[in-house]
Amino acid sequence: MKKKILLCMLGIVTWIHNPLVAQETITLDLSAPVEPAEIVLDQEKGYWTEAFGEAPLVFEHFTFSHSGGMYGTSGYWSGFIVGSSGDADDYGSLNSSVGDWLSNQWGNMAGGGIQTDGDGSVLKDEDGRVQIEKGIPYLLANGSGGEPAITLDGEYEAVGIYLNNHPWPYYSNLYGDGFARALDQEGDYFKVTITGLNADSEETGTVEYLLAEYKDGALQQSTDWEWVDLSPLGKVNSLTFTLTSTDVGDWGMNTSAYFCLDKLQVRTTGAGGIIVPLPVTAQVYPNPVADQLTVTGSAIRQVTVIDLGGRLICQLQANGQSQLTIPVSRWGKGAYIVRITDATGTVSRKIVKK
């Protein structure tokens, strides 16, 4: 059975920023999908039913890399998907009698998604631990197909993100799983490195978070949602996530490349005043398109095109033109996201190449 738990689609609101505009903190909201307009989760397993497809994963201000497909009767995916099961059981380590991670890869070690109040603030108990609840959506990341990436609709100051261990590497780090060994030697680690990139794709900095570390004779791994400060990254247009481990074989890292995340926060870079919503004028046509895509707007500054895996296809700088034409005949068939920045702000449009 399937159920629809994310039903609403917010219209795209674009803000224009100038020296008199106040800073605004923007928090990733998984209840407001843009592409697809609603996210359908499998009722039994609690995972996005399009995980093994090529559907985009876009929320207001944030685009998440995602790719997937079928190999025979088995599905595969990389990048990001939505989950809600909160399943923290051990399905495949050498300490488990179940042995089926692929059918049960949708959980997190906290046991659920992050609870928030009516204003969207994260709820914590008296000990400062994030309160969780099964059924609340969160994001799963899989780096086995490359580096997962998040692209923003402009440059923002990085603030922070909540990270959580995934059960597959968590239990494998403890016991091994027949492919990956246990992390039981002094200095062993499993970590994620978050790299910031600005609008020119230049690195702004890195932040490391240890998902697991063998230190002082014991393996240390958190089962809680942990806040990671991203402010050292400065102003970013995108983030990439690189997973590394001391368990490396002939074909690369043996540790399963999963972790969980939610509540990414960024901040606009204004200095004071009032934030005023402006109408978005930028448009693209024809759609679907075969040969040439026309982009129109009010004093266009930049046009960026990415595929549904988050890979950059092209980026054009403009000098205030009201119209641009982009040749697309050599692009592969399928869907793309076009981001247009003009005098009214930044907007994302989905197009289909015939």
N, C-alpha and C positions, 0 to 999 in steps of 0.2 A: 504494500500500500504506500501511497505517497500523500504528503500533506504540504500545503503552502503555508509557511510560517512567516515569510517576509513579503508582505502584500503591497506595501505602499511604494510609490515612486515619486520622489520629490522632483519638481521642476528644477532645471539647472539655474541656479542663481549666481550671477557673476558680480564680483566687486571690483570697482576701479580704485586703485591705491595712489595716493599722492602724499606729499609731505604733511598734509593736514589731516590725514586719515588715521584713526586710532588703531592700535594693535588689536587683533582678534585671534583668540585661540580656537583652532578648528580641530575637532576630534572625529576620527573615523566612526561612522554610524552604520553598522551592518543592517539596520532595519530600513535603510533608505537606498536600495539598489537603483542604479541607473541603467546598466546593461549587464544582465537582462533586467527587465522591468520588475520581475519578481523571481525569487530564488526558491525553487522547489526542493525540499529535503525528503529523502527516503525515510518513511516513518519508523521502520524497524531499526535501521543502522544509523540514521542521523547524519547523512552526508548529502551533499549537493548532487542531484541526479544528473547534472551535466558535467560531472567531474571527468568523465572519459571522452568528452567532446571537445570541440574547439570554440565553444561559446566564450565571449569576453567576460571579464569580471571587473566591472566599473562601479564605483560608488562616488558620491559627490566629492569632487576634488582629487580622487585617488583612482588610478588604474593599476590593477594587479596582473602581473604576467601569469598566463595559464596556457597550457597545452595538454592535449590528451588524445587517446585513440584506443583502438581495440587490436589485440594481437590474438587471433583465434577467438576463444571465448573469454579471454582475460582482458581487463581494461588496465590502462596505465595513464598516469598524469604526472605533471611537474609544474612548479610554480606555486600557485595558491588556489585553495578551494575553501568552501564554507562547510563547517561541521557543527553538530549540536549535541552529540551523544554524551560527551563527558566520560566516556568509558575509559577507566584506568586499569583494566585487567591485563594480565600477562598472557599473551596468546602464542608466543613463539620462542621464548628463551629456552636454554637448556634446563631451566628449573620448571618449565611448564609442560603439561601433558596435552595441551590443546594443539599448539603448533600451526596456527594459521593467521599470520599477520595481515596478509593481503586482503582477506575478507573482513578484517577488524582493525583497519588502519585509521579510524575516524575519531579517536578519543583524545584526551589530554590528561596529564597526571594530576591536575587540580581537581578533576571530577566534574567540570562544568564550565559554562561561560561566566563572564564578569557581570555581577549585579550593579545596577546604577539606580540613582533616585530619579525623581521627576525632572530634574534639571540636567540629567546626564552625568552627574558626578559619580565616581566609583565609590561603592559602599565597602567599608572595612569594619572588622570587628574590633573589640577593645585592645587586641594585641597588634593591630595594624595589618592583619592579613586580609587580603581581598576576599570578599564574600562571593560565592559562586552558586550556580544553579544549573542542573541538567536541563537541556532544552534551549538555553540561551545560546545563540550562534557565536562562533569564534572562527578564526582563520587557521587552517592547516597549511604548512609550507613544506614542500618537497624539493630538495635541491639535487636530486639524482639526474635531472635532465639539464642541468646548468644552474646558473645563479638566479634565484628568484629576484624579481625587481618590482619596485613600486614607483610609478611615475605620477607626478603631481601636475596640476593644470597651470602651474606658474612657479615662481620661486618663493619659498617660504622659509622662515627660520625653523629649524628642527627643534622639537621640544623633548619628546620621549615616546616610549612604546612599552606595552606589557608583553613579556615573553613567558612561555611555559614549556616544560619538557613534554615530549611526545612519548607515549608508552613503549613504542618499539625500541628506540635507542636507549630509553631509561632502563628497561629490563635487560637488554642485551649488554649494556655497559656493566651491569651487575653480574650477570651469569654467562654471557656469551650466547650466541644463537646458532652455532654451527657454521656460520660464515664470518661474523664478527666475533672477536675475542672479548672477554671481559676486560674492562679497564682496571686492572689490579696491580699496576706497577707505579712506583713513585714517579710523579711527573706526567702520568697519563692525563689526557684531557679530550674533551669534545666541546667545540666552541663555535659560535657564530660571530662573524665579523661584518659589521654594517658599515658600508661605504657611502658617503654622500657625494652627489654629483650636481654641479650647477647647470644652468641652462645651456652652457657651452660644452657640456659633458666633461668638465674638468673636475677632478677630485677635490672635495672640500675638507676631507678628513675621514677618519675611521673610528669606530667604537667597537670594542670586543666585549662579549659576554660569554662566560664559561657556563655551558649547560651541564658539564660534568668535569670534575677534577679529582684525581687521586692525590691526596696530600696528607702528610703526617700519618700514613698507615691506614687511611680510610678513603672510600670513594664518596665525594660530596656532590649530591644532586638535589635540587629543590623540586618539590611537588607543587609549589604555590605559583600563582601569577606574580611575576617580579617586574617592577618598574625599572626600565633602563633609560638613563639620561642620554639623549641624543644632541643636547645643546652644543657639544664640541664640534659638531658637523657644520654649524653655521647655517648659511642660506643654501637651500637645496632645491633642485628640481626633480630629483629622483634618488632612490635608495636601492642599493644592491645588498644581498645577503649571501655571504660565503661561509660554508660549513667546512671545518677541518677537524681532524682527529689524529691522535698518535697511532691509531690502528689503521695502518696503510698496507695494501698488498700490491701485487703486480699491476692491477688495473685501477689503482687509486684507493680512496678511503673505503674501508670495510664497514665502518659504523653506518647504520641506516640514516639517511640524510633528511630527517624530519624534525620539525619543532612547531610550536603553536604561538600565535600572536593576536593581539587585539588592541583597540583604543590608541592607535597611533595619533599623536598630537603634533601639529605644526602651528606656526603663528605668522600672521601677516606682518609686514615690516613697516607699517606706518608709524607716525610719531605722535599723533594726537588729533582730536576732533571727533567727527561722527562718521560711521560707516554708512554709506548710502547705496542701496541696491540700484543697479542700472539695467535697462533692457538690453538683451543680447541681440545684435544685428547680424552677426556673421552667419553665412549659409554656405552650403555646398550643393552642387548639381552637375550633371544628372546623377541620379542614384536609383538603380545600379548604373555603373559607369563602365565603358569599354575602352575608350581611347584617351579622352582628355577630361580632367576634373576641373570645374570652375569653382573658385572660392571667392565669395564677396563679403565685404564688411565695411566698417567705418574706420578708415585709416589703419589698414592691416599692418601689423608689426612682425608677426612670425606665424608660420604654419608648420606644424609637426605632424608626421604620419607614422603610426606604429602598427604592427600587426597584433593579432590577438595573443601572441606569446610575449608581448611587451618589447619586441625588437624594433629598433628605429629603422624606418624605411627611407625617410627623407626629412630634412628640416630646411625650410626656406626663410631667409630674413627679408623683410619687406620694408619699404620706406614710406609707408603711409598710403599705398595704393588702395583703391576701393575694390579692385578685382585682380585675381591671379589665376593663371591657367597652369595645371600640372599634368604632364604626360604620364599616363598610367598603363600604357599598352604592354609594357614588359613586366608588370606586376603579376604575380600568380593569382589565380582565381580565389575568391574568398572575401572575408570581411576585414575591414581596417578601421582604426580610430583616427580621425582627423581633429587636431587641436588647433584652433585659430585664436590668436591674440590680436585684438584690435583696440580701438579707443574706448570701447565699452567693457573690455575685460577679456576673459578667456572662456571658451566654450568647446566642448567635445562633441563631435558628430560621428556617427557610425555610417560607413559606406560599404557597398558590396561591389567588388570588381568582377565583371562577367567574364 
